[in-house]
Amino acid sequence: MTADGIFYELVRVFFRVVFTIYNRFSVRWMEPLPRDRKVIVACNHCSVLDPLVVGVAFPRRLRYFAKEELFRPWLLRLIIRTLGAVPVSRADSASAASALKGFFKLLEEGNDVLLFPEGSRSPDGTLQPLEGGVGLIAAHSRAAILPVFIGGTYAAMRSGTTLFRPAKISVTFGKLLVFEPETFTGKGAREKIMAALTESLRELESTAS
């Protein structure tokens, strides 16, 4: 294992211990993660803690885009970069074409990619309507989607607050969404993918604890 890989594992273990002690952290899998398939991890979004929580729970290194402002504090930069964050400028994040191109590149390089299909953090902790970007990415790349629901991060550190509360945090990994080839080539491919993802995330939300 490389020095970078060792440091990554140390950071993951450290925060898993923190979340376990402080937030009674739990992780549940509906089915095993395939070892030989890279996936799009599609997760609900309630808190700035979410990328860190998913990164700790997921057994492989995830890649995701984060606003460049988050990379300014050296400690936060070190943590999120170690856990797979890629800085993106405000101008790039405002450009759908630029963002999509970046995600395609990460998938083509063989990475597991983390996306928050709601587009922004939930204002009340409940799942919001999904934007179509993840469907477009999946249709173009033909990648499988792993639905994930995080419970508790809204209570632990909701948007607009800086206080990290000891609320229970749980992560539930749903069943992998693998689509037939005709789904990607047929009419309304993105809509079919988004409908399946929405249904899966709603089911996970209803069973989250």
ABEGO torsion letter per residue (X at the ends): XBAAAAAAAAAAAAAAAAAAAAAGBBBBBABBBBAABBBBBBBBBABAAAAAAAAAABABBBBBBBBAAAAABAAAAAAAAAAGBBBBBAAAAABAAAAAAAAAAAAAAGBBBBBBAAGBBBAAGBBBBBBAAAAAAAAAAGBBBBBBBBBGAAAABBBGBABBBABBBBBBBBBBBBBBAAAAABBGAAAAAAAAAAAAAAAAAAABX
